[in-house]
Amino acid sequence: MKATLPVIVDIGAGSQDMERRSGDGGLRYWLSERASRVISLNADPSEVCVRNPHHGGNQRSFEYFEYAPKRLALYAVAGIKLVVAGMSKEATVSAVTDAFRRVVLTQRMIE
């Protein structure tokens, strides 16, 4: 089935856990087929940990879940890599919004 609208996939703990338990690379392959539309946000792990309230500031827990080999494999397929290190939340939102707009416009031009 072909999606007629843009699809947003947040690569979170659920996707990592799915890949770890099943050993299935299905999500990675699905994303790689759409790499030109996959956006990855990159920053120093310590900076990202501070921004992420789900780990309670526990850097070790954060790195275990967010930078595990299976998760890194998912991040690696992104065709668009945004470096948001040192950016304010507002600037980060703006950069992501701009990237999303470019993806949507490019996709519309292809169709």
C-alpha positions as CSV (number, residue, x, y, z in Angstrom):
1,M,0.0,0.0,0.0
2,K,1.3,3.5,-0.8
3,A,0.7,6.3,1.6
4,T,-0.9,9.3,0.1
5,L,0.1,11.6,3.0
6,P,3.5,12.1,4.6
7,V,4.2,9.6,7.3
8,I,6.1,10.5,10.5
9,V,7.9,7.7,12.3
10,D,9.4,8.6,15.7
11,I,12.2,6.1,16.3
12,G,11.6,5.6,20.0
13,A,12.0,2.9,22.6
14,G,9.2,0.8,21.0
15,S,11.0,0.5,17.7
16,Q,14.3,-0.3,19.4
17,D,12.7,-2.9,21.6
18,M,10.9,-4.5,18.6
19,E,14.1,-4.9,16.7
20,R,16.0,-6.2,19.8
21,R,13.4,-8.9,20.6
22,S,12.6,-10.1,17.1
23,G,16.0,-9.6,15.5
24,D,13.9,-8.2,12.6
25,G,15.4,-5.4,10.5
26,G,12.0,-4.7,8.9
27,L,11.8,-1.1,10.2
28,R,15.3,-0.4,9.1
29,Y,14.7,-1.7,5.6
30,W,11.4,0.2,5.3
31,L,13.2,3.4,6.3
32,S,16.1,2.8,4.0
33,E,13.7,2.5,1.0
34,R,12.6,6.0,1.9
35,A,16.0,7.4,3.1
36,S,15.6,10.7,1.2
37,R,12.6,11.4,3.4
38,V,14.1,10.2,6.7
39,I,15.3,13.0,9.0
40,S,17.7,12.3,11.9
41,L,18.5,14.8,14.6
42,N,22.1,14.7,15.9
43,A,23.7,16.3,19.0
44,D,26.1,15.3,21.7
45,P,24.6,12.5,23.9
46,S,25.0,14.5,27.1
47,E,23.2,17.5,25.6
48,V,20.4,15.3,24.3
49,C,20.1,13.5,27.7
50,V,19.4,16.9,29.4
51,R,16.7,17.7,26.9
52,N,15.0,14.3,27.3
53,P,13.0,14.0,30.6
54,H,12.3,10.3,30.2
55,H,15.6,9.1,31.6
56,G,15.6,11.4,34.6
57,G,19.1,12.7,33.8
58,N,20.6,9.2,34.0
59,Q,23.2,9.4,31.3
60,R,24.0,5.7,31.4
61,S,20.4,4.7,30.9
62,F,20.0,7.2,28.2
63,E,23.0,6.0,26.2
64,Y,22.0,2.4,26.6
65,F,18.6,3.0,25.0
66,E,19.2,5.9,22.6
67,Y,22.6,4.8,21.3
68,A,22.4,1.0,21.3
69,P,23.7,-0.6,18.1
70,K,20.2,-1.4,16.8
71,R,19.1,2.2,17.3
72,L,22.2,3.5,15.6
73,A,21.4,1.3,12.6
74,L,18.0,2.9,12.4
75,Y,19.5,6.4,12.7
76,A,22.1,5.6,10.0
77,V,19.5,5.2,7.2
78,A,18.5,8.9,7.4
79,G,19.1,10.7,4.2
80,I,18.8,14.1,6.0
81,K,20.9,14.6,9.1
82,L,20.3,17.7,11.1
83,V,22.9,18.7,13.7
84,V,21.1,20.5,16.5
85,A,24.0,20.7,19.0
86,G,23.9,23.9,20.9
87,M,20.6,25.1,19.4
88,S,17.7,26.4,21.4
89,K,14.5,24.4,21.4
90,E,12.9,27.1,19.2
91,A,15.8,26.9,16.7
92,T,15.6,23.1,16.7
93,V,11.9,23.2,16.0
94,S,12.5,25.6,13.2
95,A,15.2,23.4,11.7
96,V,13.0,20.3,11.9
97,T,10.0,22.2,10.4
98,D,12.1,23.5,7.5
99,A,13.5,20.0,6.8
100,F,10.0,18.5,6.9
101,R,8.7,21.1,4.5
102,R,11.5,20.4,2.1
103,V,10.7,16.6,2.3
104,V,7.0,17.3,1.6
105,L,7.6,19.7,-1.2
106,T,10.1,17.3,-2.9
107,Q,7.7,14.4,-2.5
108,R,4.9,16.5,-4.1
109,M,7.1,17.4,-7.0
110,I,7.9,13.7,-7.6
111,E,4.3,12.7,-7.6
